Amino acid sequence: MLKPAKASGQGNRRVALVTGGARGIGLEIVRRFLNDGYQVAFVATRTEHVERAVALLSCAEDRLYAERIDVTRHKEVEEFVDSIRARWDDIAVLVNNAGISPKRVEPDAPWLSQTSLDEWARVIDVNLNGPFMLMRLLAPAMIAKGSGRIINIGSLAGRAVPMIAGPHYAASKAGLVGLTRAAARDLAPHGITVNCIAPGRVLSDLTGPAEALVNRSALSRIPVGRFGTAEEVAHVAAFLASPMAGFITGATIDITGGEFAA
């Protein structure tokens, strides 16, 4: 947990909120936004992950604000957003990155037979309901200011036949693409863009090490012959958050190394 004192002379900095910002893609997006001069708030579900990320980013702690929060706990999220506004300003950039992808318990059994209703509901709640709730929460202030950037982190699994992920993860990420398009159409007249980034196999804490069997198999399907990096996803997020991307909305940008599962 990090609660720095309100810094002076930073009123003109843009404020970004990144969910799932303590590890992997989320951490690299936080790092990139800090490097680009933003004031960045992020949330994650485990205290030790938040503390580790804060330690890694300590050089920018005057522009960093982090809490252990589950994006499905709406009241906690609302209170965190209120504290960001009180500390800095309204949020100009929202990155919905938090997501979960349960692993198959029995490798040879169908996913549907081993996906409980509780697990299904939890994945949809984190991966799809969380982004919707935050978009709904932040949109009024963005509308009032006539500007805003919303970036949803999807997945190749939501764009094609999932080769690794389960049906709950694929459905949630496909839903996020649809939500992105609907919100983009709704908010475009107010100067707000809404886009989605769909990474393919990017090595992170979620996907595991390169030598894992599932990753070696995935590598054979990637035409460029390598895995993606979290930094590459962060570069695209930074572009979509910038003034240069003002005419891009409703788009889903694939970062897959050319992989499109059939």
C-alpha positions in Angstrom: 0.0 0.0 0.0 1.3 3.5 -0.9 -0.3 6.7 0.1 2.1 9.6 -0.8 1.3 13.1 0.3 -0.3 15.3 -2.3 2.5 16.7 -4.4 2.7 20.3 -5.3 3.2 21.7 -8.8 1.6 18.6 -10.5 -1.8 20.0 -11.3 -1.3 19.7 -15.0 -0.3 16.1 -15.0 -2.8 13.6 -16.4 -4.1 11.0 -14.0 -4.3 7.3 -15.0 -5.9 4.4 -13.2 -4.7 0.9 -14.0 -6.4 -2.2 -12.6 -4.3 -5.3 -12.0 -1.2 -3.0 -12.0 1.1 -4.9 -9.8 2.4 -7.6 -12.1 2.9 -8.5 -15.8 1.3 -6.4 -18.4 -0.4 -4.1 -15.8 2.9 -3.4 -14.1 4.6 -2.5 -17.4 1.7 -0.2 -18.3 2.1 1.6 -14.9 5.8 1.9 -15.5 5.3 3.3 -19.0 2.7 5.8 -17.9 5.0 7.0 -15.0 7.8 7.4 -17.5 5.5 9.4 -19.7 4.8 11.8 -16.8 1.4 10.7 -15.6 0.2 10.5 -12.0 -0.7 6.8 -11.8 -2.9 4.9 -9.4 -3.3 1.2 -9.5 -5.0 -1.6 -7.7 -4.3 -5.3 -7.3 -5.8 -8.1 -5.2 -2.8 -9.1 -3.1 -1.0 -6.9 -0.6 2.4 -8.5 -1.3 2.1 -7.9 -5.0 1.2 -4.2 -4.4 4.1 -3.7 -2.0 6.6 -5.4 -4.4 5.4 -3.2 -7.3 5.6 -0.1 -5.3 9.2 -1.0 -4.3 10.1 -1.5 -7.9 8.6 1.9 -8.9 9.9 3.8 -5.8 11.7 6.3 -8.0 8.4 7.8 -9.0 6.5 7.4 -5.7 5.4 11.0 -5.5 3.3 10.2 -8.6 2.2 6.8 -7.5 -0.8 5.7 -5.5 -1.6 2.0 -4.9 -4.1 -0.1 -2.9 -5.0 -3.7 -2.5 -8.5 -3.8 -4.0 -10.6 -6.4 -5.8 -12.3 -4.8 -8.8 -15.5 -6.7 -8.0 -15.9 -4.9 -4.7 -17.7 -1.9 -6.0 -17.8 0.2 -2.8 -14.1 -0.2 -2.3 -13.4 0.8 -5.9 -15.7 3.9 -5.6 -13.9 5.0 -2.5 -10.5 4.5 -4.2 -11.6 6.6 -7.1 -12.9 9.3 -4.7 -9.5 9.3 -3.0 -7.7 9.7 -6.3 -9.8 12.7 -7.2 -9.2 14.3 -3.8 -5.4 13.6 -4.0 -4.9 14.7 -7.7 -7.7 15.3 -10.1 -10.3 13.4 -12.2 -9.0 10.3 -14.0 -8.1 11.0 -17.6 -7.1 7.5 -18.6 -8.6 4.2 -17.4 -6.8 0.9 -18.2 -9.0 -2.1 -17.4 -6.3 -4.8 -17.1 -7.3 -6.9 -14.1 -8.2 -10.4 -15.2 -8.1 -14.0 -14.1 -7.8 -17.2 -16.1 -8.3 -20.4 -14.1 -6.3 -23.4 -15.2 -7.7 -26.7 -16.3 -7.8 -29.2 -13.4 -8.0 -32.3 -15.6 -6.0 -31.8 -18.8 -7.8 -34.5 -20.8 -11.4 -33.6 -19.6 -13.6 -31.1 -21.4 -13.5 -27.6 -20.0 -17.3 -27.4 -19.6 -17.4 -30.5 -17.4 -14.9 -29.0 -14.9 -16.0 -25.4 -14.8 -18.3 -24.8 -11.9 -21.0 -22.1 -11.9 -19.1 -20.3 -9.1 -15.9 -20.3 -11.2 -17.8 -19.1 -14.2 -19.4 -16.3 -12.3 -16.1 -15.2 -10.7 -14.3 -15.0 -14.1 -17.1 -13.0 -15.7 -17.3 -10.7 -12.6 -13.5 -9.9 -12.7 -12.9 -9.8 -16.4 -16.1 -8.2 -17.7 -18.3 -6.8 -14.9 -15.3 -5.0 -13.3 -14.4 -3.0 -16.5 -18.1 -2.2 -17.0 -18.5 -0.9 -13.5 -15.4 1.3 -13.7 -16.3 2.7 -17.1 -19.8 3.5 -15.8 -18.2 5.1 -12.7 -15.7 7.3 -14.5 -17.6 8.3 -17.6 -19.6 11.1 -16.1 -16.5 13.1 -15.1 -14.9 12.4 -18.5 -18.1 13.6 -20.2 -18.1 16.8 -18.1 -14.5 17.5 -19.2 -15.1 16.5 -22.8 -12.2 14.1 -23.0 -11.0 10.8 -21.7 -9.3 7.5 -22.7 -10.5 4.1 -21.8 -8.3 1.1 -22.7 -9.5 -2.5 -22.1 -7.0 -5.3 -22.1 -8.6 -8.3 -23.9 -7.1 -11.4 -25.3 -6.6 -13.4 -28.5 -8.8 -15.9 -26.7 -11.7 -13.5 -27.1 -11.0 -13.0 -30.8 -10.6 -16.6 -32.0 -11.0 -20.2 -31.0 -9.2 -20.4 -27.6 -6.4 -22.9 -27.7 -5.4 -22.7 -24.0 -7.9 -20.7 -22.0 -11.2 -21.9 -20.7 -14.7 -21.0 -21.9 -15.3 -18.5 -19.1 -12.1 -16.6 -20.0 -12.9 -16.6 -23.7 -16.4 -15.5 -23.1 -15.4 -12.7 -20.8 -12.8 -11.4 -23.3 -15.2 -11.7 -26.2 -17.7 -9.7 -24.1 -15.0 -7.1 -23.5 -14.6 -6.5 -27.2 -18.4 -6.0 -27.5 -18.4 -3.7 -24.5 -15.6 -1.7 -26.0 -17.5 -1.2 -29.3 -20.7 -0.3 -27.6 -19.1 2.2 -25.2 -17.0 3.7 -28.0 -20.1 4.5 -30.0 -21.8 5.9 -26.8 -19.0 8.1 -25.6 -17.4 9.3 -28.9 -19.6 12.5 -29.1 -18.2 13.5 -25.7 -14.5 13.3 -26.7 -13.9 10.0 -25.1 -12.2 7.1 -26.9 -12.6 3.4 -25.9 -10.3 0.8 -27.3 -9.3 -2.7 -26.6 -5.8 -4.4 -26.8 -5.9 -8.2 -27.5 -2.5 -9.7 -26.6 -1.6 -13.2 -27.8 1.0 -15.3 -25.9 2.8 -12.7 -23.8 5.0 -14.2 -21.1 4.0 -13.0 -17.6 3.0 -14.4 -14.2 -0.3 -15.4 -15.7 1.2 -17.5 -18.6 4.2 -19.0 -16.7 7.8 -19.6 -17.9 8.7 -20.0 -21.6 9.8 -23.6 -21.1 6.4 -24.7 -19.8 4.8 -27.3 -22.1 1.8 -25.2 -22.9 4.1 -22.3 -23.9 6.3 -24.4 -26.1 3.2 -25.6 -27.9 1.9 -22.0 -28.2 5.2 -20.9 -29.7 4.8 -23.2 -32.6 1.7 -21.3 -33.6 3.3 -17.8 -33.6 4.5 -16.8 -37.1 7.2 -14.3 -35.8 8.8 -17.2 -33.8 8.8 -15.6 -30.4 6.6 -14.7 -27.5 5.3 -11.1 -26.9 6.5 -8.9 -24.1 4.5 -6.9 -21.5 6.5 -3.9 -22.6 5.2 -4.2 -26.2 1.6 -4.1 -24.8 2.5 -1.1 -22.7 3.7 0.8 -25.8 0.4 0.3 -27.5 -1.5 1.4 -24.3 0.6 4.5 -24.1 -0.2 5.4 -27.7 -3.9 4.9 -27.3 -3.8 7.1 -24.2 -2.0 9.9 -26.1 -3.5 12.8 -28.1 -2.1 11.1 -31.3 -4.8 8.4 -31.0 -7.8 10.8 -30.8 -9.4 9.4 -34.0 -9.1 5.8 -32.9 -12.1 4.4 -31.0 -14.0 1.2 -30.9 -10.9 -0.7 -32.2 -9.4 -3.9 -31.0 -5.7 -4.0 -31.6 -4.1 -7.5 -31.8 -0.6 -8.0 -30.4 -0.2 -11.6 -31.4 2.9 -12.0 -33.5 0.6 -13.0 -36.4 -1.2 -15.8 -34.5 -4.9 -16.2 -35.4 -6.3 -19.5 -34.1 -8.8 -21.1 -36.4 
